[in-house]
Amino acid sequence: MYFKSSLIALSHAMEDQVLAGSSAPLVIATFQQERFYRQEAHRYRRIAEKSDQVYVLAAPETEFRNHSGDYETVAFAPTDALAQEWHLVVLGDSYATCLICREKSSPGDESTLGMDSNRRFEGIWTFERQVAQEAAGILLDRILRYRPELARKLAQAKQTYLGAFVKSQGGDESVETNPDPFVGRLVTYLQVSQYKLMKAYRAIAAQEKRERLIHLMTVAIRRSLNPEEILEVAVEKVGQVLGACRCLIYRCRATDTTATIAHEFLSPNVPSLQGITWPLTENPLFQTVITTNESAWVKDTHQDLPPTTSPEFRQLLTQWGIRSWLLVPVFYQERLLGIVELQHCGPRPEEWTSEEIGLVEAIANQVGVALIQAEAYAHLEDLNQQLAALDRTRSNLVAITGHELRTPLSTIQVCLESLSTEPDMPPELRQVMLNTALSDAERMRKLIQDFLTLSKLESGRVDWNPEPLALPECIDLGLSHIRARHNPQDLPQIITHLPENLPLIEADGEWLVEVLAKLLDNACKFTPHKGKITISAHPRDKRMLQVTVADTGRGIEPKRLETVFDRFYQEEGALQRTTGGTGLGLAICRQIIQRWGGMIWAESQGKDQGSSFHFTLPIIPSVETPPLKNKKRTTR
């Protein structure tokens, strides 16, 4: 039994004997596939310089074909039995060597897995001239079948090199060749060592299988961008490869006191820890890991735990049957991301080998990279969404700038030019022109003011002055702003409905009035004058007060309830809307409320179903306002 590496060495020795000699021998070599021949083609060009009787056979794959050049090449059919054999026959004047082998495959034999050099061949290697001549005769006949045009050359080869074999059959003594004693001992050594090599290769194949599974696991987890999938694949593969009774992977930081077991691999009849809160502060191995930044293990938890381990934690290990225990940290640039934990729960402790610990550490490194990759992808998605929002903002800004700035500028310009060029304009028309110019100038001022306000809020350049405030007073100021900006005849009915003993809130009064004014202004724009707007408030809990501005107007589609708070959002589009505005009011409101730790959201049943805007404000504890005399007020 020979391994491929042994056959290569023997073949090279036989070829070197030809190259070192001065005779012109017959050389016949068969290769299973053309790719194996390509590796040796340069040697046969050198051998052909010694003899014109050199024949190379192989199953063609790309360019190999029947050809007469430096030596004869013979392309046999891939279905020929030669495709499973390896032959090298050399017949010289004073020596003969023969290597005749067939590949031997054993299904399920792990020693043949993975490495090409592990392939095994069964056959002979001999100096017996009679055996070499018989093998040469069979191969020359096979060559004649594929290359009949070589009949004369093949006949000459038989006559020259097979004559001694023919004479021996007629009764004459054949020429005996005595191999070098060193070569004989080498062959004997190789034959005996095959069994040792077989055992060694079985061990190598087992290790290779384990590492291949690790590689497959690594590829699987690195292809995923979902952290939960990464940990699930990792825990399954680690448990299978290392044969642990229980394998856990959980995410944690060095400062955490507990961790929840979410990913687990179990052997049969081993109780599950999934969903259990696993203590870390009392865990001596975890404390060793975060102190040394290295793996930690215990061969026998009954004897090898540190003396400082608490009785409660020892009881926990006994409860879950943990006998041998290994913790490997998942680090990324000295940042602890989690732990890979292996446990043996048998009646006897088991040793953790350095190879097993090294494999788990390699896996932990890959898991760390995969987790960071998943986090980076999630951040990238957030950034892409932000970029998309910025792109929409840019488009809306261009549209609004064109509509909200250019239009009033044009109107102001027309009015001023008319006043300048028409000195005889009637006073009534002159006043109309002035009022129009002033109105559009105010429209531009409001747009620019909203731009500056939102910019200050988003950049954090606002100086807040929180103080205890009574909400009714702020609502009254907000209503005053609305009445000053709108014709009272065009306003819908506005109802203020506030309970008694409403607690004081902590906010910046100026900015709170700004929020109320913008929400009321928004409600007035989308509610007909026959409609109704209601302002109400009630404690949401002990910490926050909820304020609601509801209207019976146009309503909002449910899918756009969050979008309305985006910058420059226009429900009807920037250029097709029937109401004025910059699309910045609700964005400003959200910035203000969130700066105070509150929330703001919208509710609506859909088109023409009205809408409600809610926001929350922090309550000042244990302080109540005097009861209101009027619980319900109606204004126009």
C-alpha positions in Angstrom: 0.0 0.0 0.0 1.5 3.3 -1.1 0.5 6.9 -0.5 0.7 9.3 -3.4 3.7 11.1 -1.8 5.6 7.8 -1.6 4.8 7.0 -5.3 6.1 10.5 -6.3 9.3 9.9 -4.5 9.7 6.4 -6.1 8.9 7.7 -9.6 11.4 10.5 -9.2 14.1 8.0 -8.1 13.4 5.8 -11.2 13.5 8.8 -13.5 16.7 10.1 -11.9 18.3 6.7 -12.5 17.6 7.2 -16.3 18.9 10.7 -16.2 22.1 9.6 -14.5 22.8 6.7 -16.8 24.3 6.5 -20.2 22.1 3.9 -21.8 18.9 4.5 -23.9 16.2 2.6 -21.9 12.5 2.0 -22.7 10.4 4.3 -20.5 6.6 4.0 -20.3 4.7 6.3 -17.9 0.9 6.5 -17.4 -0.8 9.4 -15.6 -4.4 9.2 -14.5 -5.2 12.7 -15.7 -3.5 15.3 -17.9 -3.1 17.7 -15.0 -0.8 15.2 -13.2 1.3 14.8 -16.4 1.7 18.6 -16.6 3.6 18.6 -13.3 6.2 16.2 -14.7 6.4 17.2 -18.4 9.7 19.0 -18.0 11.3 15.8 -16.6 10.2 13.7 -19.6 11.6 16.3 -22.0 15.0 15.7 -20.3 14.5 11.9 -20.4 13.7 12.0 -24.1 17.2 13.4 -24.7 18.5 10.0 -23.4 16.2 7.7 -25.5 13.8 7.7 -28.4 11.6 5.1 -26.8 9.7 7.2 -24.3 5.9 6.9 -24.1 3.6 9.0 -21.9 -0.1 8.1 -21.5 -2.8 10.3 -19.8 -6.5 10.9 -19.9 -6.9 14.3 -21.8 -8.6 17.2 -20.0 -7.6 20.3 -22.1 -4.7 20.1 -24.7 -3.3 16.6 -24.2 -3.5 14.5 -27.4 -1.8 11.9 -29.5 1.4 13.4 -30.7 4.9 12.6 -31.8 7.5 15.1 -30.6 10.3 14.8 -28.2 8.5 11.7 -27.0 5.3 9.9 -27.8 2.1 11.1 -26.0 -0.9 8.8 -26.0 -4.4 10.1 -25.0 -6.5 7.2 -23.7 -10.2 7.4 -23.1 -11.3 8.7 -19.6 -13.3 5.5 -19.2 -10.2 3.3 -19.7 -9.1 1.4 -16.6 -5.8 3.3 -16.9 -7.6 6.4 -15.5 -7.4 4.6 -12.1 -3.8 3.4 -12.4 -0.3 4.7 -12.0 2.5 3.0 -14.0 6.2 3.7 -14.6 8.2 1.0 -16.4 11.9 1.4 -17.2 13.9 -1.2 -19.1 17.6 -0.6 -19.6 20.5 -2.7 -20.6 21.7 -3.4 -17.1 18.7 -2.6 -15.0 14.9 -2.8 -14.9 12.4 -1.2 -12.6 8.7 -1.3 -12.5 6.0 0.6 -10.6 2.4 -0.7 -11.2 -0.4 0.6 -9.0 -4.1 1.0 -8.9 -5.8 3.7 -6.8 -7.6 2.3 -3.8 -10.6 4.1 -2.4 -12.2 3.2 0.9 -15.6 4.9 1.5 -15.8 6.4 4.9 -12.0 6.2 5.5 -11.2 9.6 7.0 -7.5 9.3 6.1 -8.3 10.0 2.5 -10.3 13.1 3.1 -9.2 16.6 2.3 -5.5 16.2 1.3 -4.5 15.0 -2.2 -1.3 13.5 -0.8 -3.5 11.1 1.3 -4.6 9.2 -1.8 -3.6 5.6 -1.5 -2.6 3.1 -4.2 -2.2 -0.6 -4.1 0.5 -2.3 -6.2 4.1 -3.3 -6.6 7.5 -1.7 -7.1 10.2 -4.2 -8.2 13.6 -4.6 -9.9 12.5 -8.0 -11.4 13.2 -7.7 -15.1 10.7 -10.4 -15.9 7.9 -8.5 -14.2 9.0 -5.2 -15.8 9.1 -6.8 -19.3 5.6 -8.3 -18.9 4.2 -5.0 -17.8 6.0 -3.2 -20.7 4.5 -5.7 -23.2 1.0 -5.1 -21.9 1.4 -1.3 -22.1 2.9 -1.4 -25.5 -0.1 -3.3 -26.8 -2.4 -0.7 -25.2 -0.4 2.0 -26.9 -0.8 0.2 -30.3 -4.6 0.3 -29.8 -4.6 4.1 -29.4 -1.7 4.8 -31.8 -1.7 2.2 -34.6 0.6 4.4 -36.7 3.4 3.6 -34.2 3.2 -0.2 -35.0 6.8 -0.3 -36.5 8.3 1.7 -33.6 6.5 -0.4 -31.0 7.6 -3.6 -32.7 11.2 -2.4 -32.6 10.8 -1.7 -28.8 9.5 -5.2 -28.2 12.4 -6.7 -30.1 15.0 -4.6 -28.4 13.8 -4.5 -24.8 11.6 -7.6 -24.4 14.0 -10.1 -26.0 15.4 -11.3 -22.7 11.9 -12.1 -21.6 11.2 -14.0 -24.8 14.4 -16.1 -24.4 13.6 -16.9 -20.8 10.3 -18.4 -22.0 12.3 -20.6 -24.4 14.3 -22.0 -21.6 17.3 -19.7 -21.5 18.3 -18.0 -18.2 17.2 -14.4 -18.0 19.5 -11.7 -16.9 19.3 -11.3 -13.2 19.5 -7.8 -11.7 20.6 -7.5 -8.1 19.2 -4.2 -6.7 21.3 -2.0 -4.5 21.1 -3.3 -0.9 20.3 0.3 0.2 17.4 0.5 -2.2 16.1 -2.8 -1.0 16.2 -1.7 2.6 14.5 1.6 1.6 11.7 -0.2 0.0 11.2 -2.4 3.0 11.2 0.6 5.3 8.6 2.4 3.1 6.4 -0.7 3.1 6.5 -1.1 6.9 6.1 2.7 7.5 2.8 2.8 5.5 0.8 1.6 8.5 2.4 4.2 10.7 1.7 6.8 8.1 -1.9 5.6 7.8 -2.4 6.1 11.5 -0.8 9.5 11.4 -2.9 10.6 8.5 -6.1 9.4 10.2 -5.3 11.7 13.1 -4.5 14.5 10.6 -7.7 13.8 8.7 -9.7 14.0 12.0 -8.1 17.4 12.8 -8.6 18.5 9.2 -12.3 17.6 9.4 -12.6 19.6 12.6 -10.9 22.6 11.1 -13.0 22.3 7.9 -16.1 22.4 10.0 -14.7 25.5 11.8 -14.0 27.1 8.5 -17.6 26.3 7.2 -18.9 27.8 10.4 -16.7 30.9 10.0 -17.9 31.4 6.5 -21.5 31.0 7.6 -21.4 33.5 10.4 -19.5 36.1 8.4 -22.0 35.9 5.6 -24.8 37.0 7.9 -25.4 40.6 9.0 -27.8 39.6 11.8 -26.1 39.3 15.2 -28.7 36.8 16.4 -28.1 34.5 13.4 -24.4 34.8 13.9 -24.5 33.7 17.5 -27.0 30.9 16.7 -24.8 29.4 14.0 -21.6 29.8 16.1 -23.1 28.1 19.2 -24.3 25.2 17.1 -21.1 24.6 15.2 -18.8 24.9 18.3 -20.9 22.5 20.3 -20.9 19.9 17.4 -17.2 20.2 16.6 -16.0 20.0 20.2 -18.6 17.5 21.5 -19.5 19.6 24.5 -22.4 18.6 26.6 -23.5 22.3 26.7 -22.3 25.2 24.7 -23.4 28.8 25.5 -22.8 32.1 23.7 -24.1 35.2 25.3 -23.4 38.9 24.9 -22.1 40.9 27.8 -19.8 43.7 28.8 -17.0 43.7 31.4 -19.1 45.8 33.8 -22.3 43.6 33.6 -23.4 41.7 36.7 -25.6 39.2 34.9 -26.3 37.9 31.4 -29.3 36.2 29.8 -28.7 32.9 28.0 -30.2 33.3 24.6 -28.1 30.9 22.4 -27.4 27.3 23.4 -26.3 24.0 22.1 -27.2 20.9 24.0 -26.2 17.2 23.9 -29.0 14.7 24.5 -30.4 14.4 28.0 -28.7 17.7 29.2 -31.0 20.3 30.8 -31.3 23.7 29.0 -30.1 27.0 30.4 -31.8 29.0 27.7 -33.6 32.1 29.2 -31.8 31.8 32.5 -30.2 34.8 34.0 -26.5 33.8 34.4 -24.6 35.5 37.3 -21.3 37.1 36.4 -20.2 39.0 39.5 -19.9 35.7 41.5 -18.5 33.8 38.6 -14.8 33.2 39.3 -14.0 32.3 35.7 -15.7 35.4 34.3 -13.7 37.6 36.7 -10.5 35.9 35.7 -11.4 36.5 32.0 -12.0 40.2 32.4 -8.8 40.6 34.6 -6.4 38.7 32.3 -8.2 39.2 28.9 -7.6 35.6 28.3 -9.5 32.3 28.4 -10.1 30.5 31.7 -11.0 26.9 32.4 -11.5 24.4 35.2 -11.0 20.7 34.7 -13.1 19.7 37.8 -15.5 22.1 39.4 -15.7 19.8 42.4 -12.0 20.4 43.3 -10.4 23.1 41.2 -12.6 26.2 41.8 -10.9 29.1 43.7 -11.5 29.1 47.4 -13.2 32.4 47.2 -16.1 31.0 45.2 -19.4 31.5 47.0 -21.4 28.5 48.2 -24.4 29.8 46.2 -22.4 29.7 43.0 -21.0 26.2 43.7 -24.6 25.1 44.3 -25.6 26.6 40.9 -22.8 24.6 39.2 -24.0 21.4 40.9 -27.6 22.1 40.0 -26.8 22.3 36.3 -24.3 19.4 36.4 -21.3 21.4 35.3 -18.1 19.3 35.8 -15.5 20.6 33.4 -15.8 24.3 32.4 -14.3 26.6 29.8 -14.8 30.3 29.2 -13.4 32.1 26.1 -13.9 35.8 25.7 -15.2 37.4 22.5 -13.0 40.5 22.1 -12.8 43.2 19.4 -9.9 45.7 19.9 -9.9 45.0 23.7 -13.6 45.5 24.0 -15.5 42.6 25.5 -18.5 41.7 23.3 -19.5 38.4 24.9 -18.5 34.9 26.1 -18.2 31.5 24.5 -18.8 28.9 27.3 -18.3 25.1 27.0 -19.4 22.7 29.7 -19.0 19.0 30.3 -21.6 17.5 32.5 -20.5 13.8 32.7 -19.7 11.9 35.9 -15.9 12.3 35.2 -14.0 15.5 34.5 -12.5 16.0 31.1 -9.3 17.8 30.1 -9.4 20.8 27.8 -6.6 20.4 25.3 -4.6 23.3 24.0 -5.8 22.5 20.5 -9.5 22.7 21.6 -8.9 26.0 23.4 -7.1 27.4 20.4 -10.0 26.4 18.1 -12.6 28.0 20.4 -10.4 31.2 20.6 -10.2 31.3 16.8 -14.0 31.0 16.6 -14.4 33.7 19.2 -12.2 36.0 17.2 -14.4 35.4 14.1 -17.6 35.9 16.1 -16.2 39.2 17.3 -15.4 40.4 13.8 -18.8 39.3 12.6 -20.6 41.1 15.4 -18.7 44.3 14.7 -19.4 43.8 11.0 -23.1 43.5 11.8 -23.1 46.6 14.0 -21.3 48.5 11.3 -23.8 47.4 8.7 -26.7 48.5 11.0 -25.0 51.9 11.5 -24.5 52.1 7.7 -28.2 51.5 7.2 -29.0 54.3 9.6 -26.6 56.6 7.8 -28.1 55.7 4.5 -31.5 56.5 5.8 -30.2 59.8 7.1 -28.6 60.6 3.7 -31.9 59.7 2.0 -33.7 62.1 4.4 -31.1 64.8 3.7 -31.6 64.3 0.0 -35.4 64.7 0.4 -34.7 67.7 2.5 -32.5 69.2 -0.2 -35.2 68.6 -2.8 -37.9 70.1 -0.6 -35.7 73.0 0.3 -35.2 73.9 -3.4 -38.9 73.6 -4.1 -39.9 75.6 -1.0 -37.2 78.2 -1.6 -38.5 78.7 -5.1 -42.1 78.9 -4.0 -41.9 80.6 -0.6 -39.2 83.1 -1.4 -39.4 83.8 -5.1 -43.2 84.3 -5.1 -43.4 87.0 -2.3 -40.3 88.7 -3.7 -42.0 88.9 -7.1 -45.1 90.4 -5.5 -43.2 92.9 -3.4 -41.2 93.9 -6.5 -44.4 94.4 -8.6 -46.0 96.4 -5.8 -43.0 98.7 -5.3 -42.5 99.2 -9.0 -46.2 100.2 -9.3 -45.9 102.6 -6.5 -42.7 104.1 -7.9 -43.9 104.5 -11.5 -47.5 105.5 -10.9 -47.5 108.7 -8.9 -51.1 109.4 -9.7 -52.3 106.0 -8.3 -55.5 106.4 -6.3 -54.9 106.3 -2.5 -57.1 103.2 -2.1 -55.1 101.2 -4.7 -51.8 102.6 -3.2 -52.9 101.2 0.2 -53.7 97.8 -1.3 -50.2 97.7 -2.9 -48.6 98.6 0.4 -50.7 96.0 2.4 -49.8 93.3 -0.2 -46.0 94.1 0.0 -46.1 94.1 3.8 -48.0 90.8 3.9 -45.5 89.1 1.6 -42.6 90.6 3.5 -44.0 89.2 6.7 -44.4 85.8 4.9 -40.7 85.9 4.0 -39.7 87.0 7.5 -41.6 84.0 9.0 -39.9 81.6 6.6 -36.4 82.9 7.4 -37.2 82.9 11.2 -38.3 79.2 11.0 -35.0 78.4 9.2 -33.0 80.1 11.9 -35.0 78.6 14.7 -34.7 75.0 13.4 -31.0 75.5 12.8 -30.4 76.7 16.4 -32.4 73.8 17.8 -30.6 71.1 15.8 -27.2 72.5 16.5 -27.9 72.8 20.3 -27.3 76.5 20.3 -30.4 77.3 22.3 -30.1 78.6 25.9 -33.0 77.0 27.8 -34.5 78.7 30.8 -36.8 76.1 32.4 -39.1 77.3 35.2 -42.3 76.3 36.8 -45.2 77.2 34.6 -49.0 77.1 34.6 -50.2 75.5 31.4 -53.4 77.6 31.1 -51.4 80.8 31.0 -49.2 79.4 28.2 -52.3 78.3 26.2 -53.7 81.8 26.5 -50.5 83.3 25.1 -50.6 80.8 22.3 -54.2 81.8 21.4 -53.2 85.4 21.5 -50.6 84.7 18.8 -53.2 83.0 16.7 -55.7 85.8 17.0 -53.0 88.3 16.0 -52.0 86.4 12.9 -55.5 85.5 11.6 -58.7 87.2 10.9 -61.1 86.3 13.7 -63.9 85.6 11.2 -61.7 82.9 9.5 -60.9 81.0 12.6 -62.7 77.8 13.6 -64.2 77.4 17.0 -61.4 76.8 19.6 -62.3 75.1 22.9 -60.0 74.9 25.9 -60.8 71.9 28.1 -58.5 71.7 31.2 -59.1 69.8 34.5 -58.9 71.3 37.9 -55.7 71.1 40.0 -53.6 70.7 36.9 -49.9 70.4 38.1 -47.3 72.9 37.2 -44.9 71.9 34.5 -41.2 72.6 34.1 -40.4 74.2 30.7 -39.1 77.3 29.0 -42.2 79.5 28.7 -41.2 81.3 25.5 -40.5 78.0 23.6 -43.7 76.3 25.0 -45.8 79.2 23.7 -44.0 78.7 20.4 -45.0 75.0 20.3 -48.6 75.8 21.2 -48.8 78.6 18.6 -47.4 76.4 15.8 -49.7 73.5 16.6 -52.7 75.8 16.7 -51.7 77.6 13.6 -51.3 74.2 11.9 -54.8 73.1 13.0 -56.3 76.4 11.9 -54.8 76.0 8.4 -56.4 72.6 7.8 -59.7 73.1 9.6 -62.6 75.0 8.0 -64.0 78.0 9.9 -67.1 75.9 10.7 -64.9 73.2 12.3 -63.7 72.9 15.8 -60.3 72.8 17.6 -60.0 71.4 21.1 -57.1 72.0 23.5 -57.0 69.5 26.4 -54.5 68.2 29.0 -54.2 65.5 31.7 -51.4 63.8 33.7 -50.0 60.9 31.8 -48.3 59.6 34.9 -46.5 61.0 37.9 -43.7 62.5 35.8 -45.3 63.8 32.6 -48.3 65.9 31.6 -49.9 65.2 28.2 -51.3 68.1 26.1 -53.5 67.5 23.1 -54.5 69.8 20.2 -57.3 68.1 18.2 -59.2 69.4 15.2 -62.0 68.3 12.9 -60.2 69.2 9.8 -58.6 67.5 6.8 -56.9 64.6 8.7 -53.8 62.7 7.9 -53.3 59.4 6.2 -52.1 56.8 8.8 -48.9 56.0 7.0 -47.8 59.6 7.2 -48.4 60.2 10.9 -44.6 60.1 11.6 -43.6 61.7 8.4 -45.4 65.0 9.2 -42.7 65.8 11.7 -39.9 65.7 9.0 -38.4 69.0 7.9 -40.0 70.6 4.9 -42.8 68.0 4.8 -45.8 69.2 2.8 -48.9 67.1 2.8 -49.9 68.3 -0.7 -46.5 68.7 -2.2 -44.4 71.8 -2.2 -45.9 73.4 -5.3 -49.4 72.1 -5.4 -50.6 73.0 -1.9 -53.6 75.2 -1.2 -52.3 76.4 2.2 -49.2 78.4 3.0 -46.3 77.4 5.2 -42.8 76.2 5.2 -43.1 72.6 6.4 -40.8 73.5 9.3 -43.4 74.1 12.1 -43.9 70.5 13.3 -40.2 69.8 13.0 -39.5 72.7 15.3 -42.1 71.4 17.7 -40.5 68.0 17.8 -37.0 69.4 18.5 -38.3 71.6 21.4 -40.4 68.8 23.1 -37.6 66.2 22.8 -35.1 68.6 24.3 -37.2 68.6 27.4 -37.3 64.8 27.5 -40.9 64.6 26.2 -42.6 63.0 23.2 -44.7 64.3 20.4 -46.9 62.3 18.1 -49.9 62.5 15.8 -53.1 60.5 15.5 -55.7 60.5 12.8 -58.3 58.1 11.3 -57.5 59.3 7.8 -58.6 61.8 5.3 -61.3 64.2 6.4 -61.4 62.5 9.8 -59.6 65.2 11.8 -56.3 64.8 13.6 -54.8 65.1 17.1 -51.4 66.2 18.1 -50.1 65.1 21.5 -47.0 66.1 23.4 -45.8 65.5 26.9 -44.1 67.9 29.4 -42.3 67.2 32.6 -44.3 67.8 35.8 -42.9 69.5 38.9 -43.5 67.0 41.7 -45.8 67.8 44.6 -46.8 71.3 43.3 -50.4 72.0 42.3 -51.9 75.0 40.7 -55.0 76.7 42.1 -58.2 75.3 40.7 -59.5 76.9 37.5 -62.7 78.9 37.8 -63.8 77.9 34.2 -63.1 74.4 33.2 -64.2 75.0 29.6 -63.6 78.1 27.5 -64.6 78.8 23.9 -63.0 81.4 21.7 -63.4 82.6 18.2 
